[in-house]
Structure formats: C-alpha cells, structure tokens
Amino acid sequence: MTMNNEFYPIINEQIANQINNRNDRLYNRDPALNQQKQIEEIHSFIKKGVQAIIINPVNGDSKKLNHVLKVAKSRGIRIVIIDSPLKNSKIADCTIESANYHAGQLNAEYMLKRQKSGKILLLEHKSAISGVERIQGFLDTLKHSKKAKNFKIVKRLNTYGQSEISLPLVKKAIKNGTDFNTIMALNDRAAIGALAAIDSTNYSHHVSLYSVDGSENMKKMFTLNPDVVATAAQSPLKMAKIAVNATYRLIEHKKVPKKIIVPVYLINKNNLDQHNICGWQ
C-alpha cells in the first residue's frame, strides 16, 4: 500500500532477491496509499501479462480494487495477498498475514497486567483490514476483562499508519485538551509519530504506549523513551519468503493454503535482550 514504511521495503527486498535469483522479473509499484493509483497499477500489470500479483491492498474493502483483482484473476493471473486481506477472500489464491487480531490481544493483556486504569488514545488505519483487526483484538480483550470499567477510550484518530499523519493529529488532540495516559497504535510508525507529538508539546502526563510491528526503530526506542511499553512483533522476512514460495507454487499449478497466518509475539523491556534490535525478525 505504500513504500513509506520500512515494513514494506523489507518485504519487497526479500521478494526481489528471491525472484532475481531465479532470473525472473519483478515489477514494483508504490501507490502511496492512493487506492485509485493502485487500481491503475494493477491494470498495467494485466496489460504486461504478468503471471502473478503480490499485493498489499490500500483498501481491502474497496469494491473497485476487489473488482480489478477479480479481472486479473479471470486472465489467469495468480493473486497473492500479503499483510492486509481483501474483503472478498475468494479472489485471492493465497492470503499471507500476521495474526493481527492476536497482536491486539497481546497488547491489551499486557496493559491489563501493568495498569489498574487507563485513558486510552487509539491510533487507527480504518481502511486497512489488518489495522482494524489489531484494534478490534485490543478492544475485545479489554471489553471482556474484569477491569474494563477502569479503562476508557478517550479518542480515536485515523492515522493511516503514518508518522507524518499521527504527529499533527496527536499534537492537535493534546492542544484541544484530550486527556490520555495510554496509547494503542496499529503500528510502530503511527506510534513514533505520537511520541514525537508528546515530546514537542511537553505533554505533562506519563504515557504508556503499546504498538504492533517490532520494527528496528521501535526496538531502539525502548532504551530511549520510558513511554514505550510493548510492541507485538511481526516478521516481514518470514512473510516475504512464504509469499514467494506460494507464488511460484501457484504458477506451477501446485496447491497452496488459501490462508497462511504468521504468528506474532510481544516484545517489551523485559525480553528486549532476546531479540535483534538492529533489524526486523
């Protein structure tokens, strides 16, 4: 959906390496979170006669995006979805995603262990199904907790998972008097933007921040910023490897699972030393 997030260049690099090793050709496009641009890119792939499309949809709910991928599939092009699923899962030959709902659950469970109460700011990406699932996992776990009444969602911000969007939105919320002491972010980029907003406004309250990704930047932030509590780690390296293997199997008319879920796990200050902080997992 965008290359303005280190998660996707890592996936692209791994895919490119494996395809180049086979002397095959990879066309890479960056829609920059623009749904219409991504639809046009898919049309160009159809015209080029590609054998497969590996795609992270800008908006998995979009009827237009689902339709153009359906057209591609009708032309014999294999469709592999990575990271965030389509609403119409039948279109995809294979969908590879992190256990996004569980990522939200892990954050909520850890928050409930650490905190007796909380005024929570949610950083969302409403058009990305993966982001929606993470936030829903968090909210459902909180809702079913005995401590639920002690926690309140004070504001929800649609950050598109981007630092440069979350930063001004969180700054505005602070200046407008939004009172929060906990942040749940759909990903590390949105979380880092929020941290920058808190720092630049000299926000007076201590904040506990929970996120999803396990990016290199966030893992380094554990030692630099006391507000960083936990991040549910994804593995773009593993996802890319699975995506390429599934794509080639599909091209060779071999069976692959319709859905592959890649496990996530929680990184916090207590287990940080068990992980590589100089890269992705």
Secondary structure, 3 states (H helix, E strand, C coil): CCCCCCHHHHHHHHHHHHHHHCCCCCCCCCCCCCHHHHHHHHHHHHHHCCCEEEECCCCCCCHHHHHHHHHHHHCCCEEEEECCCCCCCCCCCEEEEECHHHHHHHHHHHHHHHCCCEEEEEEECCCCHHHHHHHHHHHHHHHCCCCHHHEEEEEEEECCCCHHHHHHHHHHHHHCCCCCCEEEECCHHHHHHHHHHHHHCCCCCCCEEEEEECCHHHHHHCCCCCCEEEEEECCHHHHHHHHHHHHHHHHCCCCCCCEEEECCEEEECCCHHHCCCCCCC
